Amino acid sequence: MESGRYRWVVVGVSTSVNTLAWGARSTFALFYVAMLEEFAWGRGATALGYSLSWLCFVVWAPAAGWLSDRWGARTVVALGGVALGVSLVLTGQARSLAQYYLCFGVLSAAGIAGIVIPATTIVTRWFVRARGTAMGVLSAGTVGSAMAFYPVNAWLIVTLGWRAAFVVFGCLVAAVTVALALLYRDPPTAEERLRDANVGPSASTSPAGEEWTLRRALRSTPLWAAITMTALGVIGYQIMATHQVAHAVDRGFQRTTVVWLLALGAGCTMAGNLLGGWLSDRFGRGWVFAAGSVVAIAGIGCFAVMDGPEDLPMLGLYAASGVGFGMRIAQLSSIPADAFSGPHLGAILGVVQAGGGLGGAVGPFLGGWLFDLTGNYRLAFMAAAIAVAGSAVAAWFAARPTKPSTRPWTSRPS
């Protein structure tokens, strides 16, 4: 199969393995409730395992990117799938908090990083002109993980119990990820791209003899802007995702109504992933990120001012604002990939995504802490809106064209 067509096979593989990887996190709430029923650990102590998986991702993501630059996506994704599968199986055998923290908090983070970072990097290397569209498809898998595996894992828990459900899900993740990883193929070289009518040369290609290394990137403003963009973006998203059900129920909405509308919101987010990626290829990443941020902030505002079930249209508008969140998510890897393309892109993307791990650990806790402090979610949702706005400002700086420089903390327009 010619490279122009095979690149979409790579997108399909990466989207599938990303869906499997994020499924371990997106369905955690199901296992969380089951574990609370068996153990007397307390909600805070049990939820800490989930937060720990985000914190450990900060460490594992750069390592996974570094390894993918040297070993390739096929090897690292397969190892990540095995690690994640083993971690889920062992979590199902945990009898103490220490075992649970080690298996789900530490080892699962290594597996998720080993899948997500190389799978993202190889897609950005296969695509140049249609990179945003490809990343839009890939990022849809993150949202789709909940839609795909919520019913599966809910059925497994009811049928087999949460321990056996962890085992079955872990074996499924490991087996399918390893099988899919075998389909990966290295992207064409720069010379081959120039000869490929379907893939033109990158507009941001560095001059001969210059390339981005992780050390040089760490001295540039755009990399830190990309890290800030990702960290703030995930903080804002996680505040809303973690506390949206509790807020709606507190305001008197029926749980079934909330579930259906938020499922609609997930579908809108997936649509936003695809739309944002496609638009960014045509109008620029920074502009699309800013537009998505405006829509997302408007949705947060509608959600924050709800007083009761009579404000159902406000809840509907919040669900529809998932389009804006999705438009932003599609840019989180495309923007740094545009700026730092080269043989060290995996390590650089790993560092950028580590910012997302930090945001994932901070966001849920910050939302809950502000609620405990004030007795409502208004300040928490204001913090989410500020984080979303701040990430848009950072994205604008991260999306500026750059080229490698040996001078510290500078970036010059290409």
C-alpha positions in Angstrom: 0.0 0.0 0.0 1.4 3.4 -0.9 2.4 5.8 1.9 -0.4 8.3 1.1 -3.0 5.6 2.0 -1.1 3.8 4.7 -0.8 6.9 6.8 -4.6 6.5 7.5 -4.0 3.0 8.6 -1.5 4.5 11.1 -4.2 7.0 12.3 -6.6 4.1 12.7 -4.1 2.0 14.7 -3.1 5.0 16.9 -6.8 6.0 17.5 -7.6 2.4 18.5 -4.7 2.0 21.0 -5.4 5.4 22.4 -9.0 4.5 23.0 -7.8 1.3 24.9 -5.3 3.3 26.9 -7.6 6.0 28.0 -10.4 3.5 28.7 -8.5 2.6 31.9 -9.0 6.1 33.2 -12.3 7.1 31.7 -14.1 4.1 33.3 -12.3 4.4 36.6 -15.4 5.7 38.3 -17.1 2.4 37.8 -14.3 0.5 39.6 -14.0 3.3 42.2 -17.6 2.7 43.4 -17.1 -1.0 43.5 -13.9 -0.7 45.5 -15.5 1.6 48.0 -18.2 -1.0 48.7 -15.5 -3.6 49.5 -12.9 -1.6 51.3 -13.1 1.0 54.1 -10.3 3.1 52.6 -12.4 6.3 52.3 -13.2 8.3 49.2 -10.1 10.5 49.4 -7.7 7.7 49.8 -9.3 5.6 47.1 -9.4 8.6 44.6 -5.8 9.3 45.3 -4.9 6.2 43.1 -6.5 8.0 40.2 -4.6 11.3 40.9 -1.4 9.3 41.4 -1.7 7.9 37.9 -1.8 11.4 36.5 1.2 12.5 38.6 3.3 9.5 37.5 2.4 10.2 33.9 4.5 13.4 34.3 7.5 11.2 34.8 6.7 8.4 32.3 5.6 10.6 29.4 9.0 12.1 28.6 10.6 8.6 29.1 8.1 7.1 26.6 8.8 9.8 24.1 12.6 9.4 24.4 12.3 5.6 23.9 10.0 6.0 20.9 12.6 8.2 19.2 15.1 5.3 19.6 13.1 2.1 19.4 10.1 3.2 17.3 6.4 3.2 17.9 5.8 -0.5 17.3 8.1 -1.6 20.1 7.2 1.0 22.7 3.4 0.8 22.1 3.5 -3.0 22.4 5.5 -2.7 25.7 3.1 0.0 26.9 0.1 -2.3 26.2 1.7 -5.2 28.1 2.5 -2.8 31.0 -1.0 -1.4 31.2 -2.6 -4.8 30.9 -0.4 -6.2 33.7 -1.2 -3.2 35.9 -4.9 -3.7 35.5 -4.7 -7.4 36.2 -2.6 -6.7 39.4 -5.0 -4.0 40.5 -7.7 -6.6 40.5 -5.6 -8.6 43.0 -4.8 -5.6 45.3 -5.6 -6.1 49.0 -4.0 -3.0 50.4 -3.7 0.7 49.5 0.0 0.3 48.9 -0.6 -2.4 46.3 -3.4 -0.4 44.7 -1.3 2.8 44.5 1.7 0.9 43.0 -0.4 -1.1 40.4 -2.9 1.5 39.3 -1.1 4.7 40.2 2.5 4.0 39.1 2.4 1.0 36.7 -0.7 2.0 34.8 0.7 5.5 34.2 3.8 3.9 32.6 1.6 1.8 30.3 -0.6 4.7 29.3 2.4 6.8 28.5 4.0 4.0 26.6 0.9 3.8 24.4 -0.2 7.4 24.0 3.1 9.3 23.4 4.5 7.0 20.7 1.1 6.6 19.0 0.7 10.4 18.9 4.3 11.0 17.7 4.1 8.6 14.8 0.9 10.2 13.5 2.5 13.7 13.6 5.4 12.3 11.6 3.3 10.7 9.0 1.3 13.9 8.3 2.3 17.4 7.4 -0.4 19.2 5.4 -3.3 17.3 7.0 -1.7 17.0 10.4 -4.6 18.8 12.1 -7.2 16.6 10.6 -5.3 13.5 11.6 -4.9 14.7 15.1 -8.6 15.5 15.3 -9.4 11.9 14.5 -6.8 10.6 17.0 -8.0 12.9 19.8 -11.6 11.7 19.2 -10.4 8.3 20.5 -9.7 9.8 24.0 -13.4 10.9 24.3 -14.6 7.8 22.6 -12.9 5.6 25.2 -15.7 6.3 27.7 -18.5 5.7 25.2 -16.8 2.4 24.1 -15.8 0.9 27.4 -18.3 2.3 30.0 -21.0 -0.3 29.0 -18.4 -3.0 28.6 -16.8 -2.6 32.0 -20.1 -2.0 33.7 -21.3 -5.3 32.3 -18.1 -7.1 33.4 -18.3 -5.7 36.9 -22.0 -6.7 37.3 -21.3 -10.2 35.8 -17.9 -11.1 37.2 -17.2 -8.6 40.0 -14.8 -5.8 39.9 -11.7 -7.9 40.5 -12.3 -10.3 37.6 -13.4 -7.3 35.5 -10.0 -5.7 36.0 -8.4 -9.0 34.9 -10.5 -9.4 31.8 -10.1 -5.8 30.7 -6.4 -5.9 31.4 -6.0 -9.0 29.2 -8.1 -7.4 26.4 -6.0 -4.2 26.5 -2.7 -6.1 26.4 -3.7 -8.5 23.6 -5.4 -6.0 21.3 -2.7 -3.3 21.8 0.2 -5.7 20.9 -1.7 -7.0 17.9 -2.4 -3.5 16.6 1.1 -2.3 17.2 2.4 -4.8 14.7 0.7 -2.8 12.0 2.9 0.3 12.5 5.2 1.2 9.7 7.9 3.9 9.8 6.9 7.2 8.1 8.6 8.2 4.8 11.8 10.2 4.9 11.9 13.9 4.0 13.2 13.0 0.5 10.4 10.5 0.0 7.8 13.1 1.1 9.0 15.5 -1.6 8.4 12.8 -4.2 5.0 12.0 -2.8 2.3 14.0 -4.5 0.0 13.5 -1.6 2.3 14.8 1.1 4.1 18.1 0.5 7.1 19.4 2.3 6.6 21.0 5.7 6.4 24.7 5.8 8.3 24.7 9.1 11.1 22.4 8.0 14.3 23.7 9.5 17.2 24.8 7.3 19.9 22.2 6.5 22.1 21.4 9.5 19.6 22.6 12.1 17.2 20.4 14.1 15.3 20.6 17.3 16.8 18.6 20.2 15.1 18.3 23.5 17.9 20.5 25.1 17.4 23.2 22.5 13.6 23.0 22.8 13.8 23.4 26.6 15.6 26.7 26.0 12.8 28.1 23.8 9.7 30.0 24.7 7.3 28.0 22.5 8.0 24.8 24.3 7.2 26.3 27.7 4.2 27.9 26.1 3.1 24.5 24.8 3.6 22.9 28.3 1.5 25.8 29.8 -1.1 25.4 27.2 -1.5 21.7 27.9 -1.4 22.0 31.7 -3.9 24.8 31.9 -6.1 23.2 29.3 -6.3 19.9 31.2 -6.9 21.7 34.5 -9.9 23.5 33.1 -11.2 20.3 31.4 -10.8 18.1 34.4 -12.4 20.5 36.8 -15.5 20.4 34.6 -15.4 16.7 33.8 -14.9 15.6 37.4 -17.5 17.8 39.1 -20.2 18.3 36.4 -22.5 15.5 37.5 -22.3 16.5 41.1 -23.2 20.1 40.3 -26.1 19.2 38.1 -27.5 16.8 40.7 -27.0 19.4 43.4 -29.2 21.8 41.3 -32.0 19.3 41.3 -31.6 17.6 37.9 -32.6 14.0 37.6 -29.5 11.7 37.2 -30.9 10.1 34.0 -31.3 13.6 32.5 -27.8 14.5 33.4 -26.3 11.3 32.0 -28.1 11.6 28.7 -27.2 15.2 28.2 -23.6 14.7 29.2 -23.4 11.7 26.8 -24.6 14.2 24.1 -21.8 16.5 25.3 -19.3 13.7 24.8 -20.6 13.3 21.2 -20.3 17.1 20.7 -16.7 16.9 22.0 -15.9 14.2 19.5 -17.4 16.3 16.7 -15.3 19.2 17.9 -12.2 17.1 17.7 -12.8 16.4 14.0 -14.0 19.9 13.2 -11.1 21.6 15.0 -8.5 19.4 13.4 -9.9 20.1 9.9 -10.3 23.8 10.5 -6.8 24.2 11.9 -5.3 22.9 8.6 -7.0 25.7 6.8 -7.1 28.7 9.2 -4.2 28.1 11.6 -3.9 26.3 15.0 -3.9 29.4 17.1 -7.1 30.8 15.7 -9.0 27.6 16.0 -7.8 27.1 19.6 -9.0 30.6 20.5 -12.4 30.0 18.8 -12.8 26.7 20.7 -11.9 28.4 24.0 -14.6 31.1 23.5 -17.2 28.4 23.0 -15.9 26.4 26.0 -15.9 29.4 28.3 -19.5 30.3 27.2 -20.6 26.8 28.0 -18.9 26.9 31.5 -20.7 30.2 32.1 -24.1 28.7 31.2 -23.4 25.7 33.5 -22.3 27.9 36.4 -25.5 30.1 36.5 -28.0 27.2 36.5 -30.4 27.4 39.5 -32.6 24.3 38.9 -34.3 22.0 36.5 -36.1 25.0 34.9 -32.7 25.9 33.5 -32.6 22.8 31.3 -31.7 24.9 28.2 -28.5 26.1 30.0 -27.5 22.5 30.7 -28.1 21.7 27.0 -25.9 24.7 26.0 -23.2 23.4 28.2 -23.4 20.0 26.6 -23.2 21.6 23.2 -20.1 23.6 24.2 -18.3 20.3 24.1 -17.6 21.2 20.5 -15.4 24.0 21.8 -13.5 21.7 24.2 -13.0 19.3 21.3 -11.7 21.9 19.0 -9.0 22.7 21.6 -8.0 19.1 22.3 -7.3 18.5 18.7 -4.5 21.1 18.8 -2.6 20.0 21.9 -0.2 17.8 19.9 -0.5 19.4 16.5 0.9 22.8 17.8 4.1 21.4 19.3 4.5 19.0 16.4 4.4 21.9 13.9 7.0 23.8 15.9 9.4 21.0 16.8 9.3 18.5 14.0 12.4 16.3 13.7 14.0 13.1 15.0 13.6 14.2 18.6 9.9 15.0 18.4 8.9 12.0 20.6 10.9 13.2 23.6 9.7 16.8 23.1 6.0 15.7 22.8 6.5 13.6 25.9 7.6 16.7 27.9 4.6 18.7 26.6 2.2 15.9 27.5 3.8 15.7 31.0 2.2 19.1 31.5 -1.2 17.4 30.9 -0.3 14.8 33.6 0.2 17.7 36.0 -3.0 19.3 35.0 -4.9 16.0 35.4 -3.7 15.7 39.0 -4.4 19.3 39.9 -7.8 19.9 38.2 -10.0 17.4 40.1 -8.5 18.3 43.5 -8.7 22.0 42.8 -12.4 21.8 41.9 -13.2 19.8 45.1 -11.1 22.0 47.3 -12.7 25.2 46.1 -16.2 23.6 46.7 -15.2 22.6 50.2 -13.9 26.2 50.8 -17.0 28.0 49.5 -19.9 25.5 49.6 -20.6 25.7 45.9 -18.9 25.3 42.5 -19.0 29.0 41.3 -15.4 29.7 42.2 -14.3 26.3 40.9 -16.0 26.9 37.5 -14.5 30.4 37.4 -11.1 28.8 37.9 -11.9 26.4 35.0 -12.8 29.3 32.8 -9.6 31.2 33.7 -7.5 28.1 33.0 -9.2 27.7 29.6 -8.5 31.3 28.7 -4.9 31.1 29.9 -4.3 28.0 27.8 -5.6 29.9 24.8 -3.1 32.7 25.4 -0.3 30.1 25.8 -1.4 28.3 22.6 -1.1 31.6 20.7 2.6 31.8 21.7 3.2 28.1 21.2 1.8 28.2 17.6 4.2 31.0 16.5 6.7 29.6 13.8 10.2 29.0 15.2 13.5 27.4 14.3 16.3 26.0 16.5 18.5 28.5 18.2 21.6 28.0 20.3 20.8 31.1 22.3 18.9 30.3 25.5 15.3 31.3 26.0 14.9 32.7 22.5 12.9 31.7 19.5 13.2 33.4 16.1 10.6 33.4 13.4 11.4 31.1 10.5 
